[in-house]
Amino acid sequence: MIKIAMIPARYAASRFPAKLMQLLGDKTVIRHTYDNTVATGLFDKVMVVTDSNIIYNEITSHGGKATMSIQQHESGSDRIAETVAGMDVDIVVNVQGDEPFVQKEPLQKLLAVFEGDAVQNVQVASLMQVLKDPKFISDPNYVKVVVDKNMNALLFSRSVIPYHRNQQIIPVYYEHIGVYAFRKQALVNFTNWPITPLEAVEKIECLRYLENGIPIKMVITQYMGIEIDTPEDLVRAAKLL
């Protein structure tokens, strides 16, 4: 089984422009993400896919692999699908460029759901972790996910889900971590579908799969560090580093 990791990297992020080129310690955010993904040793190839010459040069000038996307894309999945369309690959892992604390164990668990005869029906998988801080639970920058008893996603939202109506029950909140794994054909299919209503209103790309009836298998991880969405996240990441 050929497994590759693709890191979509857009320069002009709406909430925090040029966030991937911000220094975190002695390296940029995007280089931390790339180097830590390579260091897992899980992939036959790791590559950054970007619309920016600045990011492209940042990776290649330090010995990394990067490619420029040709078209304009609405989502990271669309961006990497353009690149993998002509590649001989079985599983594609989408590691978001703003995940500088990538670790081996969560990605290993994510890849494991595609192994063996019993999981041939798994087309898409992603990561989540328990979210406990009320500040982050209510923060729309933290995407929440609810799952069924088989750990398939029921809904992703920037709103607080589940809503805590019954005060006698303590709900578990899961934060969706923007790391996906796809069978190649599932990723190609994604790009052939139009943007769906929930995806458009929430600005959460994986809702396109759910709205087209494709289950997303969720994998719990204990810790994936800090995703860089805002300047405040960068400050928290620097302290963690």
C-alpha positions in Angstrom: 0.0 0.0 0.0 1.6 3.3 -1.1 1.0 6.1 1.4 1.9 9.7 0.9 1.4 12.9 3.0 0.4 16.1 1.2 0.5 19.4 3.0 -1.7 22.1 1.4 -0.3 25.5 2.2 -2.1 28.7 1.3 -0.3 32.0 1.9 -3.3 34.3 2.2 -5.2 32.8 5.1 -8.2 35.0 5.9 -8.0 34.9 9.8 -4.2 35.1 10.0 -2.5 36.1 6.8 1.0 34.6 6.2 0.6 32.5 9.3 2.5 29.6 7.8 5.6 31.8 7.4 5.5 33.0 11.0 8.6 32.1 13.0 8.0 29.5 15.7 11.3 29.1 17.5 14.0 29.0 14.8 11.8 27.7 12.0 8.6 28.8 10.2 5.3 27.1 11.0 5.2 25.4 7.6 8.7 24.0 8.0 7.9 22.6 11.4 4.8 20.9 9.9 6.8 19.5 6.9 9.9 18.3 9.0 7.7 16.7 11.7 5.6 14.9 9.0 8.8 13.5 7.4 10.2 12.5 10.8 7.3 10.1 11.4 8.8 7.8 8.8 5.3 6.6 7.9 5.1 7.8 4.3 6.6 7.0 0.9 6.6 10.7 0.1 5.8 14.0 1.8 5.2 17.1 -0.2 3.9 20.6 0.3 1.3 21.8 -2.3 1.1 25.6 -2.3 -0.1 28.6 -4.3 2.8 30.7 -3.0 6.3 31.1 -4.4 7.3 32.3 -0.9 6.2 29.0 0.7 7.5 26.9 -2.2 11.0 28.5 -1.8 10.9 28.1 2.0 10.5 24.4 1.7 12.7 23.7 -1.3 15.6 25.9 -0.1 15.8 23.7 3.0 15.9 20.5 1.0 12.2 19.7 1.2 9.7 18.7 -1.6 7.1 21.1 -2.8 5.0 21.8 -5.8 2.9 24.7 -7.1 -0.8 24.2 -7.6 -2.0 25.2 -11.1 -5.6 26.3 -10.4 -7.3 28.3 -7.7 -8.9 26.1 -5.0 -11.5 26.6 -2.3 -10.1 23.9 0.1 -6.9 22.1 0.9 -8.4 18.8 -0.3 -9.1 20.3 -3.7 -5.5 21.6 -3.8 -3.9 18.3 -3.1 -6.3 16.3 -5.4 -5.0 18.3 -8.4 -1.5 17.0 -7.6 -2.3 13.3 -6.7 -4.6 12.8 -9.7 -1.8 11.4 -11.8 0.1 9.7 -9.1 0.3 6.0 -8.3 -0.9 6.0 -4.7 -3.3 4.2 -2.5 -3.7 6.4 0.6 -3.3 10.2 0.7 -3.0 11.9 4.1 -3.8 15.6 4.2 -1.7 17.2 6.9 -2.8 20.9 7.3 0.1 23.3 7.0 -0.8 25.0 10.3 -0.2 21.8 12.4 3.4 22.3 13.5 3.3 19.7 16.2 2.6 16.7 14.0 3.4 13.4 15.8 3.8 9.9 14.6 1.3 8.0 16.8 -1.9 9.9 15.7 -1.0 9.5 12.0 -0.2 5.8 12.6 -3.6 5.3 14.2 -5.2 7.1 11.3 -3.5 5.0 8.7 -4.5 1.8 10.6 -8.2 2.2 9.8 -7.4 1.4 6.1 -5.6 -1.8 6.8 -7.2 -5.3 6.6 -10.2 -6.8 4.9 -12.7 -5.6 7.5 -12.1 -1.9 6.7 -12.3 -1.9 2.9 -15.4 0.2 3.2 -13.5 3.1 4.9 -13.0 5.8 2.3 -12.2 8.8 4.5 -10.9 9.1 8.0 -9.9 12.0 10.3 -8.7 12.8 13.8 -10.3 14.3 16.8 -9.4 15.0 20.4 -11.4 15.6 23.6 -12.0 19.3 24.2 -12.5 20.3 27.8 -11.8 24.1 28.1 -15.2 26.0 27.9 -13.4 28.8 26.2 -12.3 26.6 23.3 -15.6 24.7 23.2 -17.5 27.9 22.5 -14.8 29.3 20.1 -15.9 29.0 16.4 -12.3 28.6 15.4 -12.4 25.2 17.0 -14.4 22.9 14.9 -16.5 20.4 16.9 -17.6 16.9 15.7 -20.2 14.5 17.0 -20.0 10.7 16.2 -22.2 7.6 16.2 -21.4 4.4 18.1 -19.2 3.2 15.2 -17.1 6.4 15.4 -18.4 7.7 12.2 -19.0 11.5 12.1 -22.6 12.7 12.3 -21.9 16.4 12.0 -19.1 18.9 12.1 -19.8 22.5 13.2 -18.2 25.6 14.5 -21.2 25.8 16.9 -21.2 24.0 20.2 -22.4 20.4 19.5 -23.9 18.7 21.3 -26.0 21.4 22.9 -26.1 20.8 26.7 -29.9 20.8 27.2 -30.0 18.0 29.8 -28.0 19.3 32.7 -28.0 15.8 34.4 -25.7 14.5 31.7 -22.1 15.6 31.2 -21.4 15.7 27.4 -18.1 14.9 25.8 -16.9 17.5 23.3 -14.6 16.5 20.5 -12.4 18.9 18.5 -11.9 18.0 14.9 -8.3 18.1 14.0 -7.8 19.0 10.4 -5.8 15.9 9.4 -7.5 13.6 6.9 -6.7 10.3 5.2 -8.4 9.3 1.9 -8.4 6.5 -0.5 -7.2 8.2 -3.7 -10.6 7.7 -5.5 -12.5 9.3 -2.6 -10.3 12.4 -2.9 -10.7 12.6 -6.6 -14.5 12.2 -6.2 -14.5 15.1 -3.7 -13.1 17.5 -6.2 -15.8 16.6 -8.8 -18.7 17.5 -6.5 -19.8 21.1 -6.1 -19.5 22.9 -2.8 -22.4 21.8 -0.6 -24.7 24.0 1.4 -23.4 23.1 4.9 -19.8 23.3 3.7 -20.4 26.8 2.3 -22.1 28.2 5.4 -19.8 26.6 8.0 -16.6 26.8 5.9 -15.7 23.2 6.8 -14.6 21.2 3.8 -15.3 17.7 5.1 -19.0 18.4 5.3 -19.0 17.9 1.5 -18.4 14.2 2.1 -21.2 13.9 4.7 -23.6 15.8 2.4 -22.8 13.4 -0.4 -23.4 10.3 1.8 -19.8 9.3 2.4 -19.0 8.3 6.0 -16.0 9.7 7.7 -14.3 7.4 10.2 -13.1 9.4 13.3 -10.0 8.4 15.3 -9.4 9.7 18.8 -6.0 11.0 19.5 -4.7 12.1 22.9 -2.8 15.2 21.7 -1.9 16.9 18.5 -0.5 20.1 19.8 -1.8 23.5 18.7 -3.2 24.4 15.3 -2.2 27.9 14.2 -5.4 29.8 13.3 -4.8 33.1 15.1 -1.9 35.2 16.4 -3.0 34.1 19.9 -2.4 30.4 18.8 1.1 31.3 17.7 1.8 32.7 21.2 0.5 29.5 22.8 2.5 27.4 20.4 5.7 29.3 21.2 5.2 28.6 24.9 4.6 24.9 24.2 7.7 24.7 22.0 
